[in-house]
Amino acid sequence: MGKKKACKDCRTITEANVCPECKSTDLTTTWKGKIVVMNPEQSEIAKTINIKKPGEYALKVRWTSKKKNTINYWAVRGWQ
């Protein structure tokens, strides 16, 4: 079993090298927290963080800007 990675674009957690949801190859092993969404239509949390499909999602995804500064995905969007 490989190390789980989170997609920097849609936060989907995967062991693959390509995100199964959005097909991005921009994945990171630097993520924290996990939410498992079974029924996004009835989940208030899924609606709040804009999750439309069932699956495993990272709550915090860290990514690096072109200037090599590490930025918290949620902090950029007003979440701490």
N, C-alpha and C positions, 0 to 999 in steps of 0.2 A: 504494500500500500504506500503510495507516494505522499509527499507533504501537501496538505490542502492549501490552495491559493484562492484569493479573492479577486474578482474582476474589478479593475479600477473604474470601469464605466457603469456597470449595473449592480455591483456588489455580490453577484452570485458566487458561491463557494464551490470549487471544483478541484479535482486532482489532475485534470487534463491541462494541456498547454494552450488550449483555445477555449474560451468561454462557451458553454453549450447554449446559452440564451442569446447573447448579442454577437457572438462570433469574434469578439475582440481577442487579441493576443497580449493585451496590456494587463497582465496579472501580477499580483504581489503576494509574498508570504507574510507581509507585515500588515496584519489586520487583527482586530480584537472584537470579541463579542459575537454571538451568533443568534440569529432568529430563524426558526423553522416555521414557515407559513404553509398551512394546510389548505385554508380556504380564504384567499385574499379578499373576496367580496364581503365577508363577514368580519374580517379582522380590522379593528380600529388602528392598530399599529401599522399594519400593511398599508392602509389608506394614508396614514400620516407620512410614511416614508416612501410612498409611491411605488409599492410592489404590486404587480398585476398578476403574477403567476406563482403557483405553489413551488416551494423549494427552500434551500438553505441560503441565507444571506448574511454577510458580515455587517455588523453595526458600525464599526469604524474601519476605514480603509485609509492607509497612509500611502501617499504618492510623492514623488520628487519632481519639482519643477525643473525647468531648463537651467535655472541658476543653482541647482543642487540643494535647494532649501526644502526640507521635509515639511509638508503641509497636511494637516488633518482634513480629510474629506468633509466631515460634518462641520468643522469650525468655519470653513469657507462658506457653508450654506447656513450659518447662523445657529448651528447646534453645537453644544459642548460635550 
